[in-house]
């Protein structure tokens, strides 16, 4: 079975039912991740929990070292990630307490390191980002939500802004025209 990581954001600083087995600090070529990885069992499955803003929730969205975080997870064998985030709803169907599993994203960030492919490379590397989210992970999340009777929006677009400030009314209008249903600050890179 693939090793799953659950990345918690605002509102999810820990997993209540996680039976913790160990903590691990991972050094990366991209600097320090947001904190140590927490390994444990959740519902009979080994998972890694990681707090993107740090366990004290002190790292703002624009200062998160996303590359170090992802590198650390890959280094310990994670092959699937479920990233939980508190977001704002743009469209009427995205009211409070709605569970949404995006299938697309629009990146409005600036200045964040976006790639692992830089420096002295043998050739230019392009990454297909047509479908930015894993179809199999999305399918499993949707099926799990339905199995426990939770309504889920299974197709929507997440607009990712730079943060830490909230968006202006004009920015929200633009994102809605662009097709965004949700807005948050940590979906990219």
N, C-alpha and C positions, 0 to 999 in steps of 0.2 A: 504494500500500500504506500502511496506517495506521502511524503512528510508535508503536512499542512501547517502553514503559519497563519496566525490571526493577528492582524495589526490593529491595535486599538487606538482610537483618537479621542477627541473631546467627548466625554461621557462614557468612555469605556477604557478605564485605566488598568483594569484587571479582569480576570474571568473568575467569577464566584465559584464555579464548580470544578475548576481546574485542580487536579491532584498533582501538585508540583513535585517533580523528581529532581530537578537541578536548575542552576542558573549558569550561564556561560557568557563570558566576555569574549568578543571576537575582534581581533585586530584586522584592519582592512588597509589596502593601499590608498584608500580615499579618505582616511582620517577616522575619527571616532564615530560609531553609530550613536543613536539616541540613548542607548543604554544596553545592559546585558539582555541576553535572550533568556526567556523562562520556558523550560521544557516541562511537559507534564502530560497527564492523561485526561481526556475529556470525552465522556461517553464511550470509553473503551478504545479510543484512538489516541495515538501519540500526536501531540501538537506542540508547536512553539508559539508562545505569546510574546508580543513585542509592542511596547508603548511608543508610538511614533514621536510624541512630544516629550519623551522621557517619563520616567515613573513619577517624577514630581510635577509633571505637566508644566514645564518651564521653557520649552523650546518653541518659539513661534513658527508658523508655517513657512515663512520665507527663509528661516535659518536652519531648518531641518536638513541634515546631510543625507538626502535620499539615496545617493549612490552608496554610501557606506552602509546604510540600513539594508539595502537590497543585496549588496555583496555579502554581508554577514549572514543573511538568511540562506543565500545560495551556498556559502561556504560550509554550512552545517547540514546541507542536503535537502533543504526545502525546495519543493517543486511546484507547490500550489500555494496561493496566498488569497485569503479573504481579508479585505481591508475595510474596516468599519469607520464611518465618519458621520459626524453631525453636520448636516447641510441645511441650506435654505431652499424652500420651494419657490419656483418661479411660476409654474403653470398651476391652474386650479386643482388638478388631480394630485398635486404634491403638497397636501396639507400636513399639519402636525401628526406625528406618530405613524406616518405612512412608511412601509418598508419598500424601498425601491432598489432594484438591482440593475444599474445602468448597463447598456450595451455599446454606448458611444460616449466620447468625451471631446470637448473643445478646450484647448489650452490657451488661456489668456495670461499666463505667467510671463515674467521676463527676468533674465539674469540667473536663472537656476541652471545648474549643470544638468544637461539633458541626456548625456550619453556616456558609455564606457569606451566608445571608439574614438579616441583622440590621440594626439602625439604621433610618434613614429610608427605608422602602420604599413604593412606590406601593400595594402590597397584600400581604397575607400570602401566603407561598409555602410550599406543602407539596410534599414530594418522595416519590414512590412508592418504597418500599424493600422491597416484597414479595419481590423477587428481587434480593438485594444484590450478586450477582456476575454478570458478563457471561456469558450462555449461550454466545456464540460463542467467547470466549476459553477458557472451561472446556472446550468441545468440542475445540478445537485442542490444549489441554494434554493431555487424555485420549487423543486420537488419537496425539499425538507420543510419549507414554509407551508406549502399546501398540505403536507402530511399532518401538520399540527394545527391546521385551520387558520393560518395567518394569511390574510390577503396580501398580495405582493404585486407591485408594478414591475413587470418583467422586461419592459423595453422603454428606455428613457436616455436622455443625454445629460451628462454632468458637465457644467461649465466650471473650469478651475481658474480661480483668480489668485493673484500674488499674495494678498494678505500683508500684514495682519489686519489692516483696516477692512471694514465692511464695504460693500459696493454702493455706488451712488444709484439714485433712481434711474438716471440715464443709462448707466451700465447694465442694470437689470433689464431695462427695455431692449437694449441692444442684444443681450444674451437671449432674450425671448424671441426676437426677430431671427437670431441665428439658429434657433431650434433647441435651445437648452431648456430642460425641465427643472434642473437642480443647480444650485451654485454652492461651491465649497472652495477650500484653499489648499487641500492636500492630495488631490487626485493625480497630480503630475509633479515631477516626472514619474 
